[in-house]
Amino acid sequence: MVKSQKLLQTWLHYMNSFYLPYPPTVNSMYAGKVRRYKSPRYKKWIADALEKSYGQSYPQWVNGAVKVELDFVKPDRRKRDLDNLAKAVLDFCTDIGIWSDDSQIEHLTLRWVKDNFKGVKITVSDIDVQT
C-alpha cells in the first residue's frame, strides 16, 4: 500500500461526512455576460459554508481516487434540478483542500433525502483500486 493510500484510509476511519448550507445552483453562481465573476449570492454561500465548516471536522487532504455522496434536503416544495447543485459543493471542497482537483472523484452520487439537517451532507470515501 502506498503511503498516501494509508493516510487516506486512516483519515476515512475517523471521519468521512460533514455538512454545508444548501448551495446555489449553477445558474446563480456567476454573473456578468462579457466578464464572468462570482455572484453576490454565491459569495455569501461561500462565506456561510466556511463558517459552518469551521465547527466540523473535515479532511484537509485527500490523495487518490474518491467516491463522493451528496445528500440534499429540499428547502421547500419547489421543483429543483439535483444536478445543478453539485458544482458549488465540489468547488468548495476543492478550494478548502479536501482534494486537489475534482478529477479525483471517480464516483459521484447525488440524491434527495428527508432528514433533520438543512443543506447538504457530504460523504467522502476511498475507492479501493485493485490492480
Order of alpha helices (4+ residues) and beta strands (2+ residues): alpha-beta-beta-beta-alpha-beta-alpha-beta-beta
